[in-house]
Amino acid sequence: MENDVKVEEKVEEAHRLLPPQSLPSNSDDEESEFESEAAFESGDKIVIVDFESADDDSAAPPPFSWRKLWLFTGPGFLMSIAFLDPGNLEGDLQAGAIAGYSLLWLLMWATAMGLLIQMLSARVGVATGRHLAELCRDEYPTWARYVLWSMAEIALIGADIQEVIGSAIAIQILSRGVLPLWAGVVITASDCFLFLFLENYGVRKLEAVFAVLIATMGLSFAWMFGETKPSGKELMIGILLPRLSSKTIRQAVGVVGCVIMPHNVFLHSALVQSRKIDPKRKSRVQEALNYYLIESSVALFISFMINLFVTTVFAKGFYGTEKANNIGLVNAGQYLQEKFGGGLLPILYIWGIGLLAAGQSSTITGTYAGQFIMGGFLNLRLKKWMRAVITRSCAIVPTMIVAIVFNTSEASLDVLNEWLNVLQSVQIPFALLPLLTLVSKEEVMGDFKIGPVLQRIAWTVAALVMIINGYLLLDFFVSEVDGFMFGVTVCVWTTAYVAFIVYLISHSNFLPSPWSSSSSIELPKRVTVSDS
């Protein structure tokens, strides 16, 4: 007994000499380090309040709550903007003008495939508490990590050029040609920084701005739909009856290719972390995934309707006409004005307002994605505004050159857009394959690793998207590649490109390979989900 008393006295003396708050200093350092790498600082995250009394120890998620759905609403709508950027709108108008209503079914199913991919991205972000670029940094060896980062940055710059140019075209339309294309580029870049300042006032304020821009697009293109009165019968047949002809295959490929944006896959895994979720509590993770599925489905349904409005308006006005093959983002407004004129508000300016909202919103989300991609792959300790400046500068400089060079040539600008679409198609595997690899690994996802059925569906969708984009690349290079040296260069790059894709596939768990066991890097224990 005396020995026990002495031991207790020594323990009490130790506690007096070493206060408890000094003991967990190492874990605090680790936590602060983790937060510095996170997409959102802990203080910036939206706290999800439990409105209903639920058993904290229960493995089942709490019951559905409309108020809680409202708290989770936001990231899906920001993600959906990539489905509405100027590049997508150009694909829509060309599909409508050349293929009429016949590709609406493909637009619907392509949007559904996009929802699947984006929900896998959200699943990674919620279940691990880290975004895709951060996980790639730990999963792949250094050389592969830098290749993936380079490809993601190139895809982002290509998308940004299209988005800024689209916004500049809208500014040129609304200014009645007073402002040239390069001036629109400068205004778009400045507006982007102005909107980024809203982040200082909280995530919800920024999400509200995006909601206004999406509503502007919806109202503008719905107005155009009401003014032009496309055929309701043809619209329903186009959605319900799959049709595809040899003359519309390129437009069909474009419809699918525009849906999966490489930078958007990285972006969504980061955006979902704006809500404060404990990744170690299984019930809370599942609850978050359920609410994100609902809000992302609603957001992509709205984006589908906006894309449908644009496609049917141009199908009504230009399908079967001589102008169908010449129409593009630059001259679309003028063609609409000549065809439909305007009542109280000319259709040219309605188109310009919708295009401006699409361009402005997509450039901001592009800057957002650039911050996460650069910070995640390179593990930078830069402030957010500094990363935004670097990301925006990387895109604005080439965009300004494009605006000055192609300002007077509509045909050349359309050709440039085709090259940029091809550039982004090339990058798609470098976002999809790491995503499918990580979401299928138990050591990364814990209990939220996708099952074999969903895994096969996801890989089938990814293979379909890559095959379709492969066709687009083949068709484009067959028609555009000319000259021996250029052909040799393309062949060399194509060989390296295919070899890297083979490496990424073999690195995954889907196809067992010796490369997988030797190349995989063990991830930190904190990403494994367990019940509390």
Secondary structure, DSSP 8 states (H G I E B T S, - for coil): -HHHHHHHHHHHHHHHHS-GGGTTHHHHHHHHHHHHHSSS-GGGSEE----S---TT-SS-----HHHHHHH-SHHHHHHGGGSSHHHHHHHHHHHHHHTTTTHHHHHHHHHHHHHHHHHHHHHHHHHSS-HHHHHHHHS-HHHHHHHHHHHHHHHHHHHHHHHHHHHHHHHHHTTT-S-HHHHHHHHHHHHHHHHGGGGG-HHHHHHHHHHHHHHHHHHHHHHHHHH---HHHHHHHHHS----GGGHHHHHHHHHTT--HHHHHHHHHHGGGEE--TT-HHHHHHHHHHHHHHHHHHHHHHHHHHHHHHHHHHHHHTTSGGGGG--TTTHHHHHHHHH-BSSSBHHHHHHHHHHHHHHHHHHHHHHHHHHHHHHHHT----HHHHHHHHHHHHHHHHHHHHHHSTT-HHHHHHHHHHHHHHHHHHTHHHHHHHHHHHT-HHHHGGG---HHHHHHHHHHHHHHHHHHHHHHHHHHHHH--SHHHHHHHHHHHHHHHHHHHHHHHHSSSS--HHHHHH-----GGGS----
